[in-house]
Amino acid sequence: MKTKERFLNALRHRPVDRPPVAAVTTGITVEMMERVGIFWPEAHRQADQLAGLAEAIHLCTETECIKLPFCMTVEVEALGAPVDYRTFDTIPTETRHIWNHPDQLAIPEDFFDRERVPVVLRAISTLRRRYDDEIPIVTSIVGPFSLASKLFGFENFLTWMITRPEWVHGVMAALTPLATRYARAQVEAGADAIVIGEAGCSGDLISPTFYRDFVAPYHSQLCPAIPAPTLLHICGKSTRHTEYIAGTGATAYTFDEGVNANIARRNLQGRVALIGYVPTVTVLLNGTPEDVYRSAFECLETGVDVLAPGCAMAPHTPLANIAAMVEALRDWSRARTAPLQTPD
């Protein structure tokens, strides 16, 4: 089975010869940069370097997708937030929020011509032409809740959920169409699947009730409106969110070790594929290849549809540890397809 077909089939609960192994959040490491000779922060801002570094994970490892962009600041920068591009081994971050009241929210008509938005779209098109139907191209948007938290400040936005819920709904209603338009533009450029990054929705930050009332209704608008598989990424202890994620129309849920995979599988009831969840810091970054191999086996035993790092890989993650994750997937798959041995 071809790599792209396997990946897309796994997302849609269609037959596969084995689960894919992929990095659907940021999977670029310093070793990959050194091998291809393309480095952050320059690669964030030039389409040819963005595409060239994004494909490094395919060139340097046997993981089964190419993912770009590498950070969660593309939209906020286009909307006016100052961004610190930082260093070769750290990702960009906005330096401050720019609005303090919903009335200040303004989406420029030339959003798709601003800052790195056209850079990302050109890089997607380059990779689509380069890889055609060989490798899936996975791209990402910042989900409306996380985008609002960046634009207005998380503490402000969290306070409004209690004191001014109508403000929160107004902002979410304004940002969801922008997220939809940007995701559609990525699909038109050649993306095969869209990650909706919602780190701000983590169960470590908001309760399941807040997710149900303030976020899920907008995810339910966003996911069905995107003409490609949607991969909803929420990190942290978000097990109790999964009951409500099931109704959003998301194709897949990508999560880390903070989630009980067995409960998530039960809540999602086969409607939403599971992607995860090898720990990125304790295992992939700081563990040995043996640790990674063992953890990947455990993830596969819980029934994930796609084996993946639980979140963005740290830039200093060893390539040997990524290779161990791939090796575990293949050994696990072979063990389940090997013919039974019968006594003579």
Residue, then its C-alpha position, 0 to 999 in steps of 0.5 A: m500500500k502506498t504511503k499516502e493511501r495508508f495515511l489517509n485510509a487510517l484517518r478515515h477508518r478504511p482498510v490499511d495493511r498496517p498503521p502509519v507512523a507520522a509526525v503530524t505536529t512539528g517534527i523538525t530537529v537540529e540533526m535534520m537541519e544539519r543534514v539538509g543545510i537549511f536552518w531556523p529561523e530563516a526557514h520560517r520566512q522563505a518558501d523554498q527553505l520552508a519546503g526544503l526543511a519540511e521535507a527533511i523528515h521524509l529524507c532523514t527518517e521513515t516517518e510517513c508525512i511531511k508537515l508544515p509550517f513549524c510554529m503557531t505564529v503565522e496567523v497572529e503575525a498576519l493580524g499584527a502581533p509582533v513575533d520573535y523568530r528566536t534561534f535555530d533550535t527554538i520556534p517563533t513566538e508572539t511577544r505580546h497580545i495586541w488587543n484588549h477588547p473585542d471591539q478592537l478585533a479587525i481582520p484585514e482584507d489582504f490577510f492572504d497577502r500579509e507576512r508569512v501566509p503567502v509563504v506557507l501557501r507557496a511552500i505547500s504548492t511546491l511540496r505537492r508538485r514535488y511529491d504528488d501522490e507519494i507522501p501526504i502533505v499535512t499542514s496546520i492552522v491555529g484553532p479559533f480558541s488558541l488564536a483568540s488567546k494569543l490575540f487578546g491574552f490567555e488570562n484575559f480570554l479565560t476571565w471573559m469566559i466567566t465574566r463576559p461570555e458574550w465577548v468570547h462567543g463574539v470573538m469565536a464567531a469572528l475568528t472561525p470563518l478566518a480559520t476556515r478560509y485559511a484551511r481551505a486555502q491550504v487545501e487548494a494549495g495542495a494539503d492532504a490534511i489539516v491540523i487544527g492546533e488548539a493547545g489553549c484548549s488543553g484540559d490543563l487550562i480549561s475544563p471540559t464544560f468550558y470546552r463544551d460551551f465555548v469551543a466545541p460549537y465552533h469546532s463543529q462549524l470549522c471541521p465540516a467546512i474544511p474539504a480535507p481530513t481534519l486533525l484536532h490537536i489538543c495537548g495535556k490532560s484532555t481525556r474528558h474533552t473527548e466526549y465533546i470532540a466526538g461531535t465536532g466532525a473532526t476526522a482525527y484527534t491527536f493527543d499526548e500521554g496526558v490523555n487516557a487512550n482507552i477512555a478516548r477510544r470509548n468516547l470517540q466510538g470509532r467516529v474519530a481516529l486516534i493519533g499519538y502518543v509517544p511522549t516527546v520530552t521524557v521518551l523521544l528527547n531524553g529516553t534511549p532508543e529502547d525506551v522509545y521502542r517500548s513506549a511505541f509498542e504500548c501506544l500501538e497496543t492501546g489501538v491508535d490508528v496512527l502512531a505519532p509523537g504526542c506533540a511537537m518534537a523537541p529540536h534536539t530529539p535524536l534521529a536514533n530515537i525517531a528510528a526506534m519509533v519506526e522500528a517498533l511500528r514495523d515489528w508490531s505490525r509483523a507480529r500481528t500478520a505472521p502466520l500461526q505456527t502449528p506443531d508438527 
